Amino acid sequence: MRLSISCLFASFACAVLADAVGRVSTRGVTPQKREVPAGYVTTSGAGFELDGEPFYFVGTNAFWLPLLITEDDVDATFQTMAGAGIKVARTWAFNAINATQLPDVLSTNLTYYQVWNNSDWTLNEGPQGLQRLDYVVSAAEKYGIRLILTFGYGGMELYIYHILGNHATHDEFYTNPTIIASYQSYAQSIVERYKSSSAVFAWELMNEARCAGDSLPSGPNCVPGSETLTTWYQLQSDFVRSLDPYHMITTGGEGQFYWAVPDTYWYNGTLVSDFNFNGEAGEDFEASLSLPNIDFGTYHLYPQTWYPELDYPGSNFSVEDWGLGWIEAHANTAAYVGKPLLIEEFGVTGLDNKSSIYPVWYNSPSGIQPWQFGELNLTEDGGNRLIQYTDQIYQGASPNDGFTFYINQTSVWDIFTAAAAVQSYRSG
């Protein structure tokens, strides 16, 4: 059964309907409004609020901002964002390296915050380290843009390799006491450094936490129903709240569900249980959103990447329609729990796909953040620089992973700026 698209705006009635068809369990919380200093964004029921007024926004992702070398390029990027009406930008507050990489990192001027050596790391607070993130935060303040600062992602496996070795499973990151203490030490370094800044929109515990990693498999203790990630989210959100009573906290999760009756699809004559709904990834969106110190929900949306076996020329799979169903499911759950919701990452490849699908997906109760923002005319190293891995500045353009959109792609850019204007109007 498919829910009506009218449920996109997350009425309580839609949540009840979703529960009736098995999409939302009967777990609910009553979020308490938290008093915060002037200039801090907070939550008010199922929405965001700034200084007593509703705060709706179009945001974006720009993980590469702290990796820029020159302050001029940081300023230019924020100027473009502000001109487009962007209110929130999400970026990485981490970049870790092994000590053996240090000579190459120094020679390429890569931004790095942690240097791992044996089973511990040292913090780089110097001009090639946190001082660059300092400037990003101060520039965000100057241009009136708020930041979601994420504490980690794939780099979590450095914790595992250095503390437990190569034979551990990925999910031990969430349960091993030594790793948890190390993660918390780093998170505390970031929180303590920026917790007095109104430019911080929210702290984010991890980007796309899953049972399995890029290199390491999951273990038997991280399976559907184990709630390993939910327990970790609670522990870490409680810890961050103990450090900072004012800024919001969120998970950074992709938003996978753990439904009693998961969605299925046919592939090669076999009925497949959908990993986005069966708990296989380790997430339980409703359970994590219900945690007392998780202030709002996040979810990501990449049907082309998630279902390549279904998305091919001539297939009956619709990227647009699948995305609408995913949006509905999260809107219904957030409405039932009573907290705000952010489409934190979404993307499709191909200019025509972006132009036709994004306007349909842009409907959102509170906030939307496409992946990812692109800046032109960057000047560092003459506009050509390999940053890290395959990410590069090329002919003045920030990293392009196929999802990136730039100001000269007017068919997409105009959709983005029009949505920002609507959200600004809704904010009053």
Salt bridges, closest charged atoms under 4 A:
GLU49 OE2 - LYS33 NZ 2.92
ASP75 OD1 - LYS142 NZ 3.14
GLU125 OE1 - ARG193 NH1 2.82
ASP134 OD1 - ARG193 NE 2.79
GLU157 OE2 - HIS170 ND1 2.77
GLU192 OE1 - LYS195 NZ 3.16
GLU204 OE2 - ARG90 NH2 2.83
GLU208 OE1 - ARG210 NH2 3.12
GLU208 OE2 - HIS300 ND1 2.73
ASP244 OD2 - HIS247 ND1 2.68
GLU254 OE1 - ARG210 NE 2.77
ASP263 OD1 - ARG23 NH2 3.81
ASP295 OD1 - ARG34 NH1 3.14
ASP295 OD2 - ARG241 NH2 2.90
GLU328 OE2 - ARG2 NH2 3.92
GLU344 OE2 - ARG90 NE 3.20
GLU344 OE1 - HIS300 NE2 2.76
GLU345 OE2 - ARG90 NH1 2.70
GLU345 OE1 - HIS300 ND1 3.79
GLU380 OE2 - ARG385 NH1 2.66
